[in-house]
Amino acid sequence: MFGLFKKKSAERPEEQDRLRKAADQSARKGETPEAVRALGQQFLPQELSILAVTGPAGFSGQKLEDSDLWLASIGLTAWMEEDSPDIRREEIQLVTLADEKLLGFLRQRTYPDFLIKCRVRPSQDGQRLLLLDLPQPGFDPDLKAILEEQKKPDSTYVEGLGTFVLNRRIKWYETEVDWLGGKVRLNFDQGPEEEMKAAQETARALLADPAGWDARVRACAADRLLELANQWAGEEEDGEDEPGEIDREQFMSRMELDTIQVSPDQGFVFWFNDGEMFWGHSIQVSGTLSDGPVDAQMEG
């Protein structure tokens, strides 16, 4: 498959050649040339040999509609042409088409927070790089320094809330806070300083009255999901030990608070474990400080 994006093939070790041929088997299927052509047209014909630093997440895949192929991608945080000293410090996506076997190989061999070497074509809009061959481990002292710096823990102390640690994969800051005698996770998105401070104010408002907010959020979930919970309970009855309907108080007491997300627009989302009312799915309740909880859904 990589060969369809290249002008000509380079020699590869035996293992790489075998895997490339396995990936190319998909090219014999009718839909593949069209998918490859459509993706390839978004990139310049220029081919570059680059060294790059991968981000905190490995390869992910998005299944193409009506196809056996996936659009595989991994984030890069810095990269440079192999024959140039200039380093580009930017977040950019490295993408390619892959069948399930190739996607699995890319996930196994291209690690997060890693230095790689590969051939690419830049996109016309400058936002992506098209992968042309299998990535290999690479090395450059300047890129290595960037990699070591990005792997250092990023934490920030917030008065009244505690110390938040950046989850680089999800790009949010998170901590644990006391909530009605227990511990729950609290997080807000990484972003401009003003927005993060506004999200912290949302958190302070909720923590100022945990009992009140907890009761309102659980009541909202019961209003919207109690009937659905009883429908699910009815579907798992076996005719012998019927559990009976869950009443409102039982519904609210079985919800187990796990995480509170806060946002700079005074918004919040409470995430609950469902107490097995929805066979292990989560319960999500969202709202704002001014309007209170306004919506509840079963998720996952």
Long-range contacts (C-beta under 8 A, 24 or more apart in sequence): 1-26, 1-27, 1-32, 1-36, 1-96, 1-97, 1-98, 1-99, 1-102, 2-96, 2-131, 2-132, 2-133, 2-134, 4-33, 4-36, 4-40, 5-36, 5-40, 5-43, 5-96, 5-121, 5-130, 5-131, 5-132, 6-47, 6-119, 6-132, 6-133, 7-45, 7-47, 10-119, 10-133, 12-133, 12-134, 16-133, 16-134, 19-101, 19-102, 19-105, 19-134, 20-133, 20-134, 22-99, 22-101, 22-102, 23-98, 23-99, 23-101, 23-102, 25-99, 26-68, 26-69, 26-99, 29-68, 31-66, 31-67, 31-68, 31-69, 32-67, 32-69, 32-97, 35-64, 35-67, 35-69, 35-97, 36-97, 39-71, 39-95, 39-97, 39-130, 40-130, 42-123, 42-124, 42-125, 42-128, 42-130, 43-121, 43-122, 43-123, 43-124, 43-128, 43-130, 44-121, 44-122, 44-123, 44-124, 45-121, 46-121, 46-122, 47-119, 47-120, 47-121, 47-132, 48-81, 48-82, 48-119, 48-120, 48-121, 48-122, 49-81, 49-82, 49-83, 49-117, 49-118, 49-119, 50-79, 50-80, 50-81, 50-82, 50-117, 50-118, 50-119, 50-120, 50-129, 51-79, 51-80, 51-82, 51-115, 51-116, 51-117, 51-138, 51-139, 51-140, 51-143, 52-76, 52-78, 52-79, 52-80, 52-94, 52-115, 52-116, 52-117, 52-118, 52-138, 52-143, 53-77, 53-78, 53-79, 53-113, 53-114, 53-115, 53-143, 53-146, 53-147, 53-150, 54-110, 54-111, 54-112, 54-113, 54-114, 54-115, 54-116, 55-91, 55-112, 55-113, 55-168, 56-112, 56-113, 56-168, 56-169, 57-112, 57-169, 58-107, 58-110, 58-111, 58-112, 59-103, 59-106, 59-107, 59-110, 61-98, 61-103, 64-97, 68-99, 68-100, 69-97, 69-98, 69-99, 70-97, 70-98, 70-99, 70-100, 70-103, 71-95, 71-96, 71-97, 72-96, 72-97, 72-98, 72-102, 72-103, 72-106, 72-131, 74-106, 74-110, 76-129, 77-146, 77-150, 78-143, 78-146, 79-129, 80-140, 80-142, 80-143, 82-117, 87-142, 87-143, 87-146, 89-146, 92-127, 92-128, 92-129, 93-127, 93-128, 93-129, 94-118, 94-120, 94-128, 94-129, 94-131, 95-128, 95-129, 95-130, 95-131, 96-130, 96-131, 96-132, 105-134, 106-134, 106-135, 109-134, 109-135, 110-135, 112-169, 113-147, 113-150, 113-151, 114-147, 115-139, 115-140, 115-143, 115-144, 115-147, 158-200, 160-204, 160-207, 161-186, 161-200, 161-203, 161-204, 161-207, 164-188, 166-190, 172-261, 177-203, 177-207, 177-260, 179-207, 179-210, 179-214, 179-257, 179-260, 180-210, 180-211, 180-214, 182-257, 184-257, 184-258, 184-259, 184-260, 185-258, 185-259, 185-260, 186-259, 186-260, 186-261, 186-262, 187-259, 187-260, 187-261, 187-262, 188-261, 188-262, 188-263, 188-264, 189-263, 191-264, 194-264, 195-264, 196-264, 197-264, 198-264, 198-265, 198-266, 199-262, 199-263, 199-264, 200-262, 202-262, 202-263, 202-264, 202-266, 202-267, 202-268, 202-289, 203-260, 203-262, 205-266, 205-289, 206-260, 206-262, 206-268, 206-289, 214-257, 216-292, 216-293, 217-270, 217-285, 217-287, 217-293, 218-252, 218-255, 218-285, 219-252, 219-293, 220-285, 220-287, 220-292, 220-293, 220-294, 220-295, 220-296, 221-251, 221-252, 221-255, 221-272, 221-283, 221-285, 221-293, 221-296, 222-248, 222-251, 222-252, 223-296, 224-295, 224-296, 224-297, 225-251, 225-283, 225-296, 225-297, 225-298, 226-251, 228-278, 228-298, 229-277, 229-278, 232-277, 232-278, 232-279, 233-277, 236-279, 246-277, 251-277, 255-283, 258-282, 266-290, 274-298
